Amino acid sequence: MTSKFPRTLSVLAAAALLATTPLLAQAQQGVTDTEILLGEIAPLTGPASVGSVALSLGTKMAVAEVNAAGGLNGRKIRVISEDDGYVVTRAVQAARKLVTSDKVFALAAISGSAPSVALLPMLKETGIPTLNVLSFPETLHTPVVPNIYVAGASHQDTTEALATELNKLYPNKKWAVVTQDDELGSLMLEGWNRAQAKLKLNVVYKTAYRRGQKDFSAEMLAARQAGAEILLAGGIVTENIAMVKELERLGMKIPVGATWIGRYPAVLQAMGSAANNFYMIDYVVPEGSPASRAFYARAAKVLSEDDLKRVNRYTPVAYAGTKSLIEAMGRCGKELTWACTIKQMDATKNMETAVMAPLNFSPTNHFSRQKLSLMKANPKTLEFDPLQ
């Protein structure tokens, strides 16, 4: 399913970005004898900031490790971060600044779905090496865009895997499915419909709620009256919290499954005892795993105490993505160019990440689809425990 973001706005965004600057011809921009300049665009303020600040810390962590070891082929790496607040026009302004004014060598992050789709024409035109580990619109990777690389799991694949894994634990149950009435909801439903068709899942209640809704008493009551024995919660943060707490209030101790979008310790804290039957699927290892604890110990070596408090599942995602970009750049030696970096990114094969499946890219595949696994909430530790 392609993004529904208006094509005309994408074209206008590209025109605005390129209007004041001729097409970039020198692939070596952002590189001096002593420094490599990277850029990132993320919603560092606003509702999406909890994940994006943590994402930015992953980039910071990967860069700090390289610089502490002497830099990349003798050059230190510096990152310029721009906050778009998840607003398309601000993302356009940020990209214009980074690419045509700051003249960064590569973009380590380009924000969420709508902003990244709006920037797509400009990214294609300039050819600047670009990484996106925050959102996965199909237009960024299908068909392959030569200079754009994406790593993660689509909402369709995530939801299909969630339903499949929960069905293994709780077979032959009656399902309730509650999703948002927007593009996110439609993508989740696409994945759900694939799982339902394959597994012949029994749906007794299915509804969409308006984005930002806070009260789910009517929906949860309707699910109970329909005889639901398991719930697919298609919210992000506050919506899933409200659903789970309402189920507890109604005395419904049924399993609830959600996706990685809102995987924060604060979510489990807000749910309290209602999280006893809460499951989540993700491509980043659960906090209760040895690999996750090792990553946090590694982060503590380069991040401040204040930064460590902001680390969550988005941090290792950006860390792994930025490492793949840095390693590709490193294989180019002192003659660092866009063409070489893209060639080396295409050669990324089974790059170990420690916190998720290895990253893989090739000339015909720029979307490293990460393996998903189910985990269970632990209200006592405010972590997710592995089930396998």
N, C-alpha and C positions, 0 to 999 in steps of 0.2 A: 504494500500500500504506500503510495507516494504521499508526501506532505501536502496538506490542503492550504499551506500558506500562499497567499495570492502571488501569482507569477509577476504581475505588473509591479508590485512593491519591490520584489527582488530585482527587477530590471532597473527601477528607479534608484535603488540602493547602489547598484553597481555603477550607474551613471554618475551618482553623486560622489562616489569614491574616486572615480577616474577623471572627473571633470577638471580638477585643478592640477593634475599631475600626469605626464605622459606615461605610457605603458613602461613598467620597470624593465630595463634591459640588462642591468648588471646584477647577476645572481649573487655576487659577492657582497651585496649590501649587508650591513650589520656585522662585518668581520674586519678586525684590525689585527695588527701583529700581536696584540696582547689581550684582545677581548672578542667575545661572540655575544651578540645581543639577541635575546629571544623576547617574544611578546605573548601575552595571554589576555583573553577577554572573558570575563565571567561575572555573573550577578553577585557581587560581593556585598551588596546591601539589598534589603527587601526580603520578601517571603522565602526566596530560594537561597538566601545567603548561608544558611546553616550548612548546606552541602557544598556550596561553591567556595566558601572560605576554607573549608577542609580540603577541597580539591586544589586550591592554590597552594596550600601548605605541602601537598605532595610534590608539586613542581619545585617549590622552594627546597624541599628536602633532597630531591635528586640532584639539583644544582649544587647545593651546599656540599654534598658528598664528593662530587667531582672536583669542585674548587679546593676542598680540603686536601685532596690528593695531588694538587699541583695544577689543576685545570685540564683542559682538553687539548692535547698536543701543544702544550705551552700557553694556551689561551684560557683566561678565566671567563666564565659565563655569567652574564647579568640578565635579569628578567625584568621587563616593564609590565606591570599589571594594570589593566583598565577595567573599571566597574561599569557594566552596562545596565545594572538593575533589572535585567531581563526585559529591557525595552528595546525594540528593534532600531529606532532612530539613534539611540545612544550607542548601540553596537556598531552601527554604521560610522558614527563619529569616531569611536574608539579604533576601529579598523583603519580608517583614513589616517589617524594620527600615528598609529604603530607602523603601518606599511609605508606611507608616503612622507611622513615627517620624521619619526624616530628611525625609520629605515631598519627595522628589525630583520634578522636573517630568516627566522621561522616563527610560526605561531604554534605555541604549545597547547593552546586551548582557545575555543571560539564560542563559548556559551551554549545556551540551550537550543531547542529545536527551531523556533521561529527566527531568532537572530541568526543562527548559523545558516539557515536556508536563505535568508535575505542577503547574506554575504557571499553566497555561492558563486554568482557571476563574477564578482570581483576576484575571488580566489582563483577561479579558472583563468581569468584574463592575465593576472600577474604571474601565476605559476609558483607562488611562494609555498614552500613546504609547510603543511598545516596538519595539526593533529586535533582530533575531537574524541574525548573520552567521557563527555558529559551527556550527550544526546546522540541519537542514531537515526535521523531521518534518512530514508532510502535514497533521496536525491544526492546525499553526500557520498554514497559509495556504490550505487547501482544505477546506471553503468559506472564502471570505475572512472574516477576523476584522478588523473595522473599524479597530482601533488597533494591529495587529501587522504588521510589515513584515519580510520575509526576503529576503536576497540571497545567491546562491551557486549551487550545482549539486547536485542530489540524487545519492545514491549510485547509484541506478538509471541516471540519465542519464550519470553519470560513467563507470560500468563499460561501458555500451553504447558510448559514444564511444571508450573505450580499445580495446575489441575491434575496433571498426570501423576506427580509424586504424592499429592494428598490422596488421590484415589487408591494408590498402593497401600497407604496406611489405613484408610477408611473406605474400603470398597462398598459398593451397593448402597450408598447414602443418598439422601434427597438434598439437592443443592439449592442454595439461594445465591444469586449473583447480583451484586450492587456495584455499579460503575458510574463514572462521571459522564455528563452529557456533552462532552467535548472531544477533541481529537484523541487525547490520551485514552478516554473511555472507549472510543471506537477501535483503537489499536488493541486494547486489552480484549475487547469482545472478539476481535478477529482471531486472537490466539485461543480464547476460550472456545469459540465455535469449532476450531480445528480439533481441540481435545475432546469436546463433546461428541463430535462426529466419529472420532476414532474409538472412543471408549464407551459410547452410548450412555453418557452420564444423564442421570434423571434430574431435571431442573423443575422445581416446584414453584419457584419465585424468582423473577428477574425484573430489575428496574434500573433506571438511570436517575441520578440526582443532579441538581444544579451545582455547578462549581462554587465552592466556598460555603456550601451548606453546613450548618452546625448541629442541627437537631435531627436525629435519625430514629426518633421514637416510632414514627409511623411505619417506616420501612422495616425495622426490626420486629415490630408487632405483626406486620403482614407476613414476614418470613416465618414467625412462630405459628401463626394461624394456618399457614400453608404446609406446616409439618417439616420445615427445613431442619436437616441434621448436620449441615456443614455450610460454611459461608465463604465465598470468595469476595473479599473486601477490596474494591478497586479504588480506594482513596489514596491520598498521599501521606499526610501527617495527621492533622486534626480530625479529618473525616474518619480515618481508621480508628483513632482513639475513641471518638464518639460512638462508633458502631459497636466496638468491643465492650465499652462500659455500659451501653444500653442493653446488650445481650445479658450481661451480668445482672443488671437490675431486673430483667425479666425472668431471671433464673434459668437461662439457657446456657448450659455448659457445653457448647458445641465447638468443634475445632474451627478456627478462622485462619484463612490463608491470605497473605498479602505479598506484594512484590518489593524489591529492594529500594524503590524510590524514597521511601521515608524511613530508612533504617538508621535510627539514631537512638542512643541510650535514653534521651529525654522522652522518647515515645513510650518506652516500657515503663519509665518512671511515672508518666501520666496515667498509663493504663492500670498500674498497681496490680492487685490480685487478678484482675480481669484478663491479664496477659498469660494466665496459666495454660490456655489452650490456643495460643497465638503462634502461628508458623509464618516463616518468610523464606522466599527463595532468592538466591543471590549468586553472583559469580565471584564475589570476594569472600574469602574464608570467614567463618564466624569468629567473633571475639574470643570465645572460649577455647579456640584451637591453639596448639603450640605455635603454628606459623604466624598467627595474628599477634600473639604475645611477643614473639621475636621481632616482629615489625615495629611494635610500639617501643620496644627496648632500643631498636635502631633509631627510631625517630627522636628519642630522648637525648641522643648524642648530638643532634644538630639543631633541634628546635628548642625554643624557650619554654619555660613552664606555662606561660599564658597560651602559647601556641599549642602545646600538648593538650590543653583542655578542649581545644577546638577540633582535634583530630577525630575523624570518624571513617566510615567505610569508603568515602570518596577520596581520602588521602592516599591510600595505596593504589587506587585506580590511576590517579594523576602521576604518582611516583613511577609506576610501571610504564605508563605511556611516555613520560618525559625521558625515562631511561632508554627506551627504544629509539627515540629521536637522537639522544646524545650519543648512543652507541653507533648509530648509523653515521652521524657526523664524524665521529672519531675514526671510523674506518676510511674516511676520505683523506686523512693526514693533514698536512699543512695547507694543501690546495683545496680549501673548502668551498664548494659551489652548490647551488641548488640542484643541478643535474646529478652530481655525484651523490648528494644526500638522498635524493629520490631513488636513485639506482640502489643504494645501500638499504633503504627502507624496504624496497621490493625484495631484498634478499634476507629479510628478517625471518628466521625460521626457528621455532621452538625456543624463543627467548624466555628464559626462566624469570618468573616474577615473584615467586615465593608465596604470594598472597592470593593469586588466582592462576588459572591455567596459563601455560606458555603463550606468548604472542606470536602470531604468524601473519605475514603479509607476502604477497607475490605480485608480479606485474598484472595478473588477472584477478586479484582479490585484495582489496584494500579495507576489508571489514574483518577484523579478527573476532570471530564469534566465540565468546567465552563460555566455558562449561558452567552450567548452573547446578546448584545443590540446595536441598531443603534443610532448614535449621529450625530449631524450636526456641522460643523465648524463655528466658530464665528470669522471672520477676525479682528473685532474691539478689542476683548479681548484676541485673540490668544489662545482661549480655545475651547473645544467641549462642546456643550450644549445638555442636555438630550432631547429626543423626546417623552419620556413616563413619 
